[in-house]
Amino acid sequence: MSEQLVNCLCENQGQVQKVAPFLFKTEQKSLQKPGQLVKEFIQNSKQEIKEEKQRLMQEYSGDNID
């Protein structure tokens, strides 16, 4: 770093302060296994599709009676 800040209004003029990288570390707080959320979504979607098919079959069979 060959550049110097000339017009610094702070107390530490000419000094560089290093920020520790551990301050930016993120932790996963969820206790779910990887992919669990996706698995649950797929299961819920399958259940909803099954229920929708049943509803449509009942609706179709009810309309088809002459």
Z-matrix of the N, CA and C atoms (Angstrom, degrees):
N
C 1 1.445
C 2 1.516 1 108.79
N 3 1.275 2 115.14 1 105.07
C 4 1.460 3 119.21 2 -177.80
C 5 1.523 4 112.25 3 -98.89
N 6 1.313 5 117.83 4 -5.86
C 7 1.459 6 120.51 5 -179.34
C 8 1.521 7 110.98 6 -84.62
N 9 1.310 8 116.30 7 144.97
C 10 1.451 9 121.29 8 176.42
C 11 1.519 10 108.87 9 -125.22
N 12 1.306 11 115.63 10 140.37
C 13 1.454 12 121.22 11 177.17
C 14 1.523 13 107.88 12 -81.97
N 15 1.300 14 116.44 13 120.18
C 16 1.454 15 121.08 14 -174.28
C 17 1.530 16 111.13 15 -89.10
N 18 1.303 17 118.32 16 -45.13
C 19 1.455 18 121.85 17 -174.36
C 20 1.527 19 110.54 18 -103.57
N 21 1.286 20 117.11 19 70.01
C 22 1.458 21 121.87 20 179.37
C 23 1.524 22 109.21 21 -97.74
N 24 1.336 23 115.91 22 130.91
C 25 1.457 24 120.30 23 -179.15
C 26 1.529 25 111.94 24 -98.77
N 27 1.310 26 117.06 25 7.58
C 28 1.462 27 119.58 26 -177.35
C 29 1.531 28 111.04 27 -95.83
N 30 1.323 29 115.92 28 172.41
C 31 1.464 30 121.46 29 -177.86
C 32 1.530 31 111.92 30 -72.36
N 33 1.317 32 117.18 31 -30.92
C 34 1.468 33 121.46 32 -173.40
C 35 1.529 34 111.31 33 -96.51
N 36 1.281 35 117.61 34 51.10
C 37 1.456 36 121.85 35 -177.74
C 38 1.526 37 109.67 36 -62.05
N 39 1.336 38 115.75 37 129.36
C 40 1.459 39 120.44 38 178.12
C 41 1.516 40 113.79 39 86.25
N 42 1.311 41 119.13 40 -0.09
C 43 1.460 42 121.90 41 -179.70
C 44 1.529 43 110.12 42 -110.88
N 45 1.322 44 114.10 43 146.72
C 46 1.456 45 120.27 44 177.51
C 47 1.518 46 107.61 45 -109.78
N 48 1.293 47 116.39 46 133.37
C 49 1.452 48 120.71 47 -179.32
C 50 1.524 49 108.82 48 -110.19
N 51 1.317 50 116.21 49 127.11
C 52 1.459 51 121.57 50 -178.25
C 53 1.528 52 109.19 51 -89.50
N 54 1.330 53 115.66 52 133.89
C 55 1.459 54 121.59 53 177.22
C 56 1.514 55 107.29 54 -98.83
N 57 1.315 56 116.00 55 128.37
C 58 1.462 57 120.53 56 -178.02
C 59 1.530 58 110.20 57 -65.68
N 60 1.332 59 118.38 58 135.85
C 61 1.461 60 120.78 59 -177.53
C 62 1.529 61 113.73 60 -69.72
N 63 1.310 62 118.98 61 -20.86
C 64 1.460 63 120.81 62 -178.77
C 65 1.523 64 112.52 63 -68.46
N 66 1.302 65 118.10 64 -14.23
C 67 1.455 66 120.73 65 177.61
C 68 1.526 67 112.03 66 -70.09
N 69 1.312 68 116.51 67 -23.33
C 70 1.452 69 121.48 68 -176.57
C 71 1.522 70 112.58 69 -102.01
N 72 1.293 71 117.75 70 3.65
C 73 1.455 72 121.72 71 -178.27
C 74 1.530 73 109.21 72 -72.24
N 75 1.323 74 115.46 73 134.02
C 76 1.453 75 120.20 74 177.85
C 77 1.517 76 108.55 75 -109.09
N 78 1.293 77 115.20 76 145.50
C 79 1.457 78 120.70 77 179.50
C 80 1.514 79 109.02 78 -117.76
N 81 1.318 80 114.35 79 144.08
C 82 1.449 81 119.05 80 176.76
C 83 1.521 82 107.54 81 -83.87
N 84 1.312 83 116.44 82 117.75
C 85 1.453 84 120.68 83 -176.05
C 86 1.519 85 112.05 84 -93.18
N 87 1.309 86 116.28 85 -8.64
C 88 1.451 87 120.48 86 -179.34
C 89 1.523 88 109.78 87 -79.30
N 90 1.308 89 116.14 88 140.13
C 91 1.460 90 120.50 89 179.08
C 92 1.526 91 111.43 90 -95.91
N 93 1.327 92 116.96 91 6.92
C 94 1.447 93 120.67 92 179.02
C 95 1.529 94 110.27 93 -74.28
N 96 1.320 95 114.69 94 149.72
C 97 1.452 96 119.85 95 176.13
C 98 1.523 97 108.53 96 -72.56
N 99 1.324 98 116.88 97 155.81
C 100 1.462 99 118.87 98 177.59
C 101 1.531 100 110.50 99 -59.32
N 102 1.300 101 116.60 100 135.15
C 103 1.451 102 121.49 101 179.20
C 104 1.514 103 114.76 102 84.81
N 105 1.311 104 118.45 103 -3.48
C 106 1.467 105 121.72 104 -177.53
C 107 1.526 106 110.99 105 -64.62
N 108 1.302 107 117.44 106 -40.13
C 109 1.460 108 121.57 107 -179.97
C 110 1.528 109 110.28 108 -63.02
N 111 1.322 110 117.14 109 -42.78
C 112 1.457 111 121.41 110 179.11
C 113 1.519 112 110.20 111 -65.84
N 114 1.321 113 116.66 112 -42.11
C 115 1.463 114 121.39 113 179.44
C 116 1.535 115 110.79 114 -60.71
N 117 1.322 116 116.60 115 -43.72
C 118 1.460 117 120.98 116 178.57
C 119 1.530 118 110.83 117 -64.23
N 120 1.327 119 116.99 118 -40.56
C 121 1.456 120 120.67 119 178.47
C 122 1.524 121 111.03 120 -61.99
N 123 1.322 122 116.89 121 -43.68
C 124 1.460 123 121.11 122 179.48
C 125 1.519 124 110.66 123 -63.66
N 126 1.326 125 117.40 124 -43.69
C 127 1.461 126 120.64 125 179.04
C 128 1.528 127 111.17 126 -62.78
N 129 1.319 128 116.91 127 -43.73
C 130 1.470 129 120.85 128 178.64
C 131 1.523 130 111.06 129 -63.60
N 132 1.331 131 116.68 130 -40.80
C 133 1.459 132 120.54 131 179.45
C 134 1.523 133 110.91 132 -64.45
N 135 1.330 134 117.31 133 -42.58
C 136 1.466 135 120.79 134 178.00
C 137 1.522 136 110.63 135 -61.11
N 138 1.325 137 116.89 136 -41.55
C 139 1.461 138 121.07 137 -179.87
C 140 1.530 139 110.21 138 -64.83
N 141 1.305 140 116.83 139 -43.40
C 142 1.464 141 120.83 140 178.97
C 143 1.526 142 111.23 141 -63.05
N 144 1.319 143 117.44 142 -40.43
C 145 1.466 144 121.44 143 178.86
C 146 1.523 145 110.08 144 -65.03
N 147 1.325 146 116.22 145 -42.32
C 148 1.460 147 120.72 146 178.76
C 149 1.536 148 110.58 147 -60.87
N 150 1.323 149 116.75 148 -45.48
C 151 1.464 150 121.25 149 179.06
C 152 1.531 151 111.08 150 -64.43
N 153 1.326 152 116.81 151 -39.53
C 154 1.466 153 120.77 152 179.00
C 155 1.529 154 110.36 153 -65.71
N 156 1.329 155 117.62 154 -40.38
C 157 1.466 156 121.02 155 177.34
C 158 1.520 157 110.71 156 -61.58
N 159 1.331 158 115.96 157 -43.72
C 160 1.466 159 119.55 158 179.45
C 161 1.524 160 110.84 159 -63.17
N 162 1.303 161 116.91 160 -42.36
C 163 1.460 162 121.12 161 179.68
C 164 1.521 163 110.35 162 -63.17
N 165 1.329 164 117.43 163 -43.57
C 166 1.457 165 121.20 164 179.97
C 167 1.525 166 111.79 165 -67.05
N 168 1.344 167 116.89 166 -37.42
C 169 1.465 168 120.50 167 177.59
C 170 1.524 169 110.51 168 -63.68
N 171 1.331 170 117.07 169 -41.72
C 172 1.462 171 120.92 170 178.64
C 173 1.531 172 109.90 171 -66.61
N 174 1.319 173 115.66 172 -40.96
C 175 1.458 174 120.41 173 179.43
C 176 1.526 175 110.40 174 -64.70
N 177 1.312 176 117.52 175 -42.10
C 178 1.460 177 122.41 176 -179.72
C 179 1.507 178 111.81 177 -66.84
N 180 1.340 179 116.28 178 -44.80
C 181 1.461 180 120.02 179 -179.36
C 182 1.535 181 111.47 180 -68.20
N 183 1.284 182 118.09 181 -29.48
C 184 1.459 183 122.07 182 177.07
C 185 1.504 184 112.12 183 -73.64
N 186 1.340 185 118.67 184 -35.17
C 187 1.460 186 123.00 185 179.45
C 188 1.524 187 111.80 186 -77.67
N 189 1.313 188 117.48 187 -23.65
C 190 1.464 189 122.21 188 -172.57
C 191 1.532 190 112.58 189 -85.04
N 192 1.315 191 118.58 190 -5.29
C 193 1.468 192 121.90 191 -178.99
C 194 1.524 193 108.42 192 -78.28
N 195 1.352 194 116.40 193 119.52
C 196 1.479 195 121.09 194 177.86
C 197 1.473 196 111.86 195 -113.21
